[in-house]
Amino acid sequence: MQFQITEIEFDFDDDFGSCPEDEKIDVISETMTTIWEADDEEDLIEEITCASGWCIKSMDYVNVLN
């Protein structure tokens, strides 16, 4: 299935330190402009976490129909 992220909040203040503001904007923008391929919501979370390097606090998405 394909997904488009409509809103996302990352945990930019984790145990490894914080993230510069311009990098936060880039990560969010790239995540929201990408069409993600995943099996389900759990897989989608894993895909985004691996690609961005940041854990997700919350997100909203829509399924992209072909």
Backbone bond lengths (Angstrom), bond angles and torsions (degrees), N, CA, C in turn:
res aa  C-N    CA-C-N  psi(-1)  N-CA   C-N-CA  omega(-1)  CA-C   N-CA-C  phi
1 M - - - 1.443 - - 1.525 109.49 -
2 Q 1.313 115.01 155.05 1.455 120.86 178.21 1.524 109.57 -112.48
3 F 1.344 114.92 142.31 1.455 121.08 -176.89 1.523 110.16 -131.47
4 Q 1.336 115.69 146.16 1.466 123.32 172.18 1.521 106.64 -119.24
5 I 1.320 117.04 126.34 1.462 121.92 179.76 1.525 108.47 -79.75
6 T 1.334 117.29 128.84 1.460 121.74 179.19 1.524 111.82 -101.45
7 E 1.309 117.38 -27.91 1.468 122.97 174.35 1.515 108.16 -152.80
8 I 1.335 115.63 143.96 1.463 119.21 178.74 1.522 109.81 -151.78
9 E 1.312 115.04 143.38 1.457 121.70 174.84 1.521 107.65 -128.81
10 F 1.321 115.77 120.11 1.459 121.49 178.63 1.520 110.21 -95.39
11 D 1.319 116.05 158.99 1.462 122.06 174.85 1.524 107.53 -90.94
12 F 1.342 115.97 78.83 1.451 120.71 -177.47 1.529 112.71 -76.66
13 D 1.307 118.12 -9.47 1.467 121.62 179.17 1.521 109.49 -112.80
14 D 1.322 116.59 64.80 1.459 120.58 -178.92 1.528 110.64 -94.88
15 D 1.313 117.52 -170.42 1.459 123.14 -176.96 1.531 113.73 -66.31
16 F 1.324 117.05 -15.42 1.462 120.66 -176.79 1.523 112.56 -93.41
17 G 1.319 117.48 4.69 1.462 121.32 -179.90 1.507 111.19 110.66
18 S 1.309 115.26 177.55 1.452 119.24 -178.79 1.530 110.42 -97.08
19 C 1.298 114.65 174.72 1.457 122.33 -175.10 1.531 108.43 -115.43
20 P 1.342 118.61 138.42 1.463 120.34 175.94 1.534 111.29 -60.00
21 E 1.318 117.15 147.05 1.465 122.42 -175.08 1.525 112.77 -57.74
22 D 1.322 118.20 -41.58 1.470 119.75 -179.37 1.531 111.53 -66.82
23 E 1.320 117.40 -32.84 1.466 120.31 176.63 1.526 110.52 -70.22
24 K 1.326 117.50 -37.95 1.476 121.37 176.33 1.522 110.18 -57.60
25 I 1.319 115.72 -47.79 1.469 120.96 -179.20 1.524 110.55 -61.11
26 D 1.324 117.08 -42.93 1.469 121.35 179.55 1.533 111.62 -63.31
27 V 1.328 116.97 -44.58 1.472 121.16 -178.98 1.529 110.03 -63.40
28 I 1.316 117.28 -45.71 1.468 121.01 -179.72 1.522 110.35 -64.44
29 S 1.331 117.23 -45.97 1.460 121.41 -179.11 1.522 111.62 -61.23
30 E 1.317 116.48 -46.74 1.469 120.19 -179.71 1.531 110.98 -63.35
31 T 1.311 116.70 -40.17 1.460 120.79 179.92 1.525 111.16 -63.90
32 M 1.323 116.31 -42.02 1.462 120.01 -176.09 1.522 113.69 -78.74
33 T 1.318 118.31 -18.98 1.469 120.32 179.26 1.526 112.78 -95.61
34 T 1.311 116.67 -3.91 1.468 121.57 179.66 1.526 110.14 -92.06
35 I 1.314 116.58 139.86 1.465 121.73 168.96 1.525 105.36 -90.71
36 W 1.330 115.51 118.56 1.465 121.61 -174.04 1.522 110.80 -96.55
37 E 1.301 115.98 136.94 1.468 123.40 176.48 1.528 107.49 -102.19
38 A 1.346 117.03 120.66 1.460 121.27 -179.21 1.531 109.20 -155.45
39 D 1.334 115.18 159.89 1.468 120.91 -179.58 1.521 112.11 -78.10
40 D 1.339 116.52 -36.20 1.459 122.05 -176.97 1.530 108.59 -162.07
41 E 1.339 117.07 -175.18 1.464 120.27 -177.43 1.527 112.35 -61.73
42 E 1.309 117.36 -41.10 1.463 120.91 179.65 1.528 111.16 -61.80
43 D 1.317 116.34 -43.49 1.461 121.48 177.49 1.524 110.56 -65.97
44 L 1.327 117.70 -37.53 1.466 122.29 177.40 1.520 111.02 -61.14
45 I 1.318 116.71 -45.64 1.463 121.42 177.54 1.527 110.23 -59.23
46 E 1.311 116.61 -44.90 1.470 121.32 179.59 1.526 111.33 -62.92
47 E 1.331 117.18 -43.19 1.465 121.30 179.73 1.532 111.28 -61.22
48 I 1.326 116.54 -45.98 1.465 120.45 -178.21 1.521 110.75 -68.84
49 T 1.323 117.43 -41.01 1.459 121.28 179.15 1.525 110.40 -61.98
50 C 1.306 117.53 -44.78 1.473 120.95 179.47 1.522 111.38 -65.94
51 A 1.327 117.50 -41.05 1.466 120.80 -177.84 1.528 112.06 -70.79
52 S 1.330 116.95 -38.08 1.468 120.22 -175.10 1.518 112.96 -89.91
53 G 1.331 116.26 -29.31 1.455 120.29 -175.51 1.522 113.29 84.50
54 W 1.333 117.48 7.17 1.465 122.52 -178.66 1.525 110.14 -126.03
55 C 1.332 116.18 144.08 1.466 121.43 175.06 1.523 109.44 -74.10
56 I 1.311 115.66 153.27 1.456 122.56 -178.31 1.523 109.27 -101.08
57 K 1.334 116.25 129.98 1.467 121.12 174.17 1.526 110.04 -84.00
58 S 1.331 116.49 -45.81 1.468 121.13 178.62 1.523 108.85 -158.79
59 M 1.337 115.18 158.18 1.465 119.40 176.72 1.519 110.10 -160.74
60 D 1.313 114.74 154.36 1.456 123.64 171.46 1.514 107.04 -123.81
61 Y 1.324 116.07 149.27 1.458 119.93 -177.33 1.512 109.80 -153.83
62 V 1.317 115.17 166.45 1.460 122.53 173.25 1.519 107.59 -127.62
63 N 1.327 115.03 151.65 1.461 120.16 172.75 1.522 107.98 -79.68
64 V 1.303 116.37 135.78 1.464 121.96 176.97 1.509 107.19 -94.40
65 L 1.328 115.84 120.00 1.464 120.03 179.90 1.520 109.38 -90.12
66 N 1.302 115.38 139.84 1.483 120.07 -179.50 1.486 110.95 -84.04
